[in-house]
């Protein structure tokens, strides 16, 4: 019985090898039609067009979600007074909202991988708005824990995760700019909702204000509708020589084998061993699956040597020239600036599609030598866009009827899973990623795209296993892979984030109340939180610009900013004056901006790109648990001491300690890499 976890690729017919085949095609029916060349599909960001609308929609989603989350403190006073509860008990309402907003990140990512950003965002808008609306009928604080904290927090995560990562999915060259603008919505929302909440509570009471916020959250349905999926691009290699590949290859040290056997009429099946299904999630992490580039090269019979897993995303090029201008034309097509029938292919081979610019053809304006694949000169690269794509991973042919077994419910996104990209959570400039610098743009996208298995595609086509399909299980297996906890560097970064997040929300909750208790006018104190939002917005832009330069050390920038934010928080209560409090708000806004903007960059610098998705999932768990704890602890000590300053002492100390924990991180990471390199050399 063939392995269930298989990736299928088609090649030109091979009479001798095909006749000797003993391995059935991945579809299991033993029949192969057609003689397609090696083909794979991947997402090439359009870098514009509809992507700019996606950026705007993401911006407003962040305005709504972070604006509400960062200003929950406005509701805590009236809720505490009505139900007669302690500071710690009422603070738990806020911490549950922010905690579930972070904690459910891996699970929402898995759902988005299967059903897409649009559906998940719309569902989250309905869930969060329902929780807020029902909260107006609260009869106890526990009621709010469930409706406002749990339901609202989970719903917000359904909006937050897609809005953060979908922008990077649409952009390549402009990724840092587009993502930075979208994330600025967090600061803008913080600025807007502080006075807005005060006005709503004064006019309608806290219950009526929650109903108004529910209506505002429903606007995310319209924003989520903008997150339409990108149609994948098909990449095909045609070569004249037969493909003599009949041995298994190893993708990296300690990774499972990917077995390849020639099938009748030249089809190749790539199969993970059956043991890959013996994991607790029923699927393996992404890094144990081959990339589009690896399958592409294997199916076309090129050099099959693989580097260790930490460099497996990089391709070696010797003979084939590819150009940036070619990719730009692909991107124009995807952005809606070319006709759907346009195809990009190499010269020397006839094609039924419109020829744009041959790969490797002389062009005086093109100066870059590509690094897509190591290939002989007689080989053709064909990149086929929307209307001409073939679904070779799932076995569909252009001439198959729509109601056939293979074509019944296929869509053009069969081979496109956002969470199968190694860089999906990277929010910085791609110029910082070594894989991006070492090859052409199209080669880079192939090297970071992990392929779906045959079972994955079939589940989508036949609507099998709808409760927990492989697209969900594989994403969870990737994001919750506990093997990353063995890394000392990552554990230091994770505990640092845990401590930062414990103190993160405390100033948002108590800075206004402390200012009013200290004699500041209520209408002025409302804008202290707004000042944090303004500072956060400006600092995100500056931080993004700084980190676009490869020579800027993101770890040093992170350490300085968080240290200043922690110290400023501890001494923020010395003077309750407008100048002093607004200065503190500015410093704290800079600190949290750097913390948020640099997380993905630090992970890639320390752990490598292929560990980013895994790290994001575990960091969400660490930070979500910290958010649960931070505000109630601060509320307890505030009530115990009778002073709001106690909560700021604790918050500031935790934030400062988190920065100190990162001081030796660079040195520890270098030691860890040297140790790993030494162990690898000893194995060889």
VENQUI-V206679 format. One record per residue. N is the residue number from 0. RES is the residue in one small letter. SS is DSSP state (A for helix, B for strand, O for the rest). Layout:
<<N RES SS> <N RES SS>>
This chain:
<<0 x O> <1 x O> <2 x O> <3 x O> <4 x O> <5 x B> <6 x B> <7 x B> <8 x B> <9 x B> <10 x O> <11 x O> <12 x O> <13 x O> <14 x A> <15 x A> <16 x A> <17 x A> <18 x A> <19 x O> <20 x O> <21 x O> <22 x O> <23 x O> <24 x O> <25 x O> <26 x O> <27 x O> <28 x O> <29 x O> <30 x O> <31 x O> <32 x O> <33 x O> <34 x O> <35 x O> <36 x O> <37 x B> <38 x B> <39 x B> <40 x B> <41 x B> <42 x O> <43 x O> <44 x O> <45 x O> <46 x O> <47 x O> <48 x O> <49 x A> <50 x A> <51 x A> <52 x A> <53 x A> <54 x A> <55 x A> <56 x A> <57 x A> <58 x A> <59 x A> <60 x A> <61 x A> <62 x A> <63 x A> <64 x A> <65 x A> <66 x A> <67 x A> <68 x A> <69 x A> <70 x O> <71 x O> <72 x A> <73 x A> <74 x A> <75 x A> <76 x A> <77 x A> <78 x A> <79 x A> <80 x A> <81 x A> <82 x A> <83 x O> <84 x O> <85 x O> <86 x A> <87 x A> <88 x A> <89 x A> <90 x A> <91 x A> <92 x A> <93 x A> <94 x A> <95 x A> <96 x A> <97 x A> <98 x A> <99 x A> <100 x A> <101 x A> <102 x A> <103 x O> <104 x A> <105 x A> <106 x A> <107 x A> <108 x A> <109 x A> <110 x A> <111 x A> <112 x A> <113 x A> <114 x A> <115 x O> <116 x A> <117 x A> <118 x A> <119 x A> <120 x A> <121 x A> <122 x A> <123 x A> <124 x A> <125 x A> <126 x A> <127 x A> <128 x A> <129 x A> <130 x A> <131 x A> <132 x A> <133 x A> <134 x A> <135 x A> <136 x A> <137 x O> <138 x O> <139 x O> <140 x A> <141 x A> <142 x A> <143 x A> <144 x A> <145 x A> <146 x A> <147 x A> <148 x A> <149 x A> <150 x A> <151 x A> <152 x A> <153 x A> <154 x A> <155 x A> <156 x A> <157 x A> <158 x A> <159 x A> <160 x A> <161 x A> <162 x A> <163 x A> <164 x A> <165 x A> <166 x A> <167 x A> <168 x A> <169 x A> <170 x O> <171 x O> <172 x O> <173 x O> <174 x A> <175 x A> <176 x A> <177 x A> <178 x A> <179 x A> <180 x A> <181 x A> <182 x A> <183 x A> <184 x A> <185 x A> <186 x A> <187 x A> <188 x A> <189 x A> <190 x A> <191 x A> <192 x A> <193 x A> <194 x A> <195 x A> <196 x A> <197 x A> <198 x A> <199 x A> <200 x A> <201 x A> <202 x A> <203 x A> <204 x A> <205 x A> <206 x A> <207 x A> <208 x A> <209 x A> <210 x A> <211 x A> <212 x A> <213 x A> <214 x A> <215 x A> <216 x A> <217 x A> <218 x O> <219 x A> <220 x A> <221 x A> <222 x A> <223 x A> <224 x A> <225 x O> <226 x O> <227 x O> <228 x O> <229 x O> <230 x O> <231 x O> <232 x B> <233 x B> <234 x B> <235 x B> <236 x B> <237 x B> <238 x O> <239 x O> <240 x O> <241 x O> <242 x O> <243 x O> <244 x O> <245 x O> <246 x O> <247 x O> <248 x B> <249 x B> <250 x O> <251 x O> <252 x O> <253 x O> <254 x O> <255 x O> <256 x B> <257 x B> <258 x B> <259 x B> <260 x B> <261 x B> <262 x O> <263 x A> <264 x A> <265 x A> <266 x B> <267 x B> <268 x B> <269 x B> <270 x B> <271 x B> <272 x O> <273 x A> <274 x A> <275 x A> <276 x A> <277 x A> <278 x O> <279 x O> <280 x O> <281 x O> <282 x O> <283 x O> <284 x O> <285 x A> <286 x A> <287 x A> <288 x O> <289 x O> <290 x B> <291 x A> <292 x A> <293 x A> <294 x A> <295 x A> <296 x A> <297 x A> <298 x A> <299 x O> <300 x O> <301 x O> <302 x O> <303 x O> <304 x O> <305 x O> <306 x O> <307 x O> <308 x A> <309 x A> <310 x A> <311 x O> <312 x O> <313 x O> <314 x O> <315 x O> <316 x O> <317 x O> <318 x O> <319 x O> <320 x O> <321 x O> <322 x O> <323 x A> <324 x A> <325 x A> <326 x A> <327 x A> <328 x A> <329 x A> <330 x A> <331 x A> <332 x A> <333 x A> <334 x O> <335 x O> <336 x O> <337 x O> <338 x O> <339 x O> <340 x O> <341 x B> <342 x B> <343 x B> <344 x O> <345 x O> <346 x O> <347 x O> <348 x O> <349 x O> <350 x O> <351 x O> <352 x O> <353 x B> <354 x B> <355 x O> <356 x O> <357 x O> <358 x O> <359 x O> <360 x O> <361 x O> <362 x O> <363 x O> <364 x O> <365 x O> <366 x O> <367 x O> <368 x O> <369 x O> <370 x O> <371 x O> <372 x O> <373 x O> <374 x O> <375 x O> <376 x O> <377 x O> <378 x O> <379 x B> <380 x B> <381 x B> <382 x B> <383 x B> <384 x O> <385 x A> <386 x A> <387 x A> <388 x O> <389 x O> <390 x B> <391 x O> <392 x O> <393 x O> <394 x O> <395 x B> <396 x O> <397 x O> <398 x O> <399 x O> <400 x O> <401 x O> <402 x O> <403 x O> <404 x O> <405 x O> <406 x O> <407 x O> <408 x O> <409 x O> <410 x O> <411 x O> <412 x O> <413 x O> <414 x O> <415 x O> <416 x O> <417 x A> <418 x A> <419 x A> <420 x B> <421 x O> <422 x O> <423 x O> <424 x O> <425 x O> <426 x O> <427 x O> <428 x O> <429 x A> <430 x A> <431 x A> <432 x O> <433 x A> <434 x A> <435 x A> <436 x A> <437 x O> <438 x O> <439 x O> <440 x A> <441 x A> <442 x A> <443 x A> <444 x A> <445 x A> <446 x A> <447 x A> <448 x B> <449 x B> <450 x O> <451 x O> <452 x O> <453 x A> <454 x A> <455 x A> <456 x A> <457 x A> <458 x A> <459 x A> <460 x A> <461 x A> <462 x O> <463 x O> <464 x O> <465 x O> <466 x O> <467 x O> <468 x O> <469 x A> <470 x A> <471 x A> <472 x A> <473 x A> <474 x A> <475 x A> <476 x A> <477 x A> <478 x A> <479 x O> <480 x O> <481 x A> <482 x A> <483 x A> <484 x A> <485 x A> <486 x O> <487 x A> <488 x A> <489 x A> <490 x A> <491 x A> <492 x A> <493 x A> <494 x A> <495 x A> <496 x A> <497 x A> <498 x A> <499 x A> <500 x A> <501 x A> <502 x A> <503 x A> <504 x O> <505 x A> <506 x A> <507 x A> <508 x A> <509 x A> <510 x A> <511 x A> <512 x A> <513 x A> <514 x A> <515 x A> <516 x A> <517 x O> <518 x O> <519 x O> <520 x O> <521 x A> <522 x A> <523 x A> <524 x A> <525 x A> <526 x A> <527 x A> <528 x A> <529 x A> <530 x A> <531 x A> <532 x A> <533 x A> <534 x A> <535 x A> <536 x A> <537 x A> <538 x A> <539 x A> <540 x A> <541 x A> <542 x A> <543 x A> <544 x A> <545 x A> <546 x A> <547 x O> <548 x O> <549 x O> <550 x O> <551 x O> <552 x O> <553 x A> <554 x A> <555 x A> <556 x A> <557 x A> <558 x A> <559 x A> <560 x A> <561 x A> <562 x A> <563 x A> <564 x A> <565 x A> <566 x A> <567 x A> <568 x A> <569 x A> <570 x O> <571 x O> <572 x O> <573 x O> <574 x O> <575 x O> <576 x O> <577 x A> <578 x A> <579 x A> <580 x A> <581 x A> <582 x A> <583 x A> <584 x A> <585 x A> <586 x A> <587 x A> <588 x A> <589 x A> <590 x A> <591 x A> <592 x A> <593 x A> <594 x A> <595 x A> <596 x A> <597 x A> <598 x A> <599 x A> <600 x A> <601 x A> <602 x A> <603 x A> <604 x A> <605 x A> <606 x A> <607 x O> <608 x A> <609 x A> <610 x A> <611 x A> <612 x A> <613 x A> <614 x A> <615 x A> <616 x A> <617 x A> <618 x A> <619 x A> <620 x A> <621 x A> <622 x A> <623 x A> <624 x A> <625 x A> <626 x A> <627 x A> <628 x A> <629 x A> <630 x A> <631 x A> <632 x A> <633 x A> <634 x A> <635 x A> <636 x A> <637 x A> <638 x A> <639 x A> <640 x A> <641 x O> <642 x O> <643 x O> <644 x A> <645 x A> <646 x A> <647 x A> <648 x A> <649 x A> <650 x A> <651 x A> <652 x A> <653 x A> <654 x A> <655 x A> <656 x A> <657 x A> <658 x A> <659 x A> <660 x A> <661 x A> <662 x A> <663 x O> <664 x A> <665 x A> <666 x A> <667 x A> <668 x A> <669 x A> <670 x A> <671 x A> <672 x A> <673 x A> <674 x A> <675 x A> <676 x A> <677 x A> <678 x A> <679 x A> <680 x A> <681 x A> <682 x A> <683 x O>>
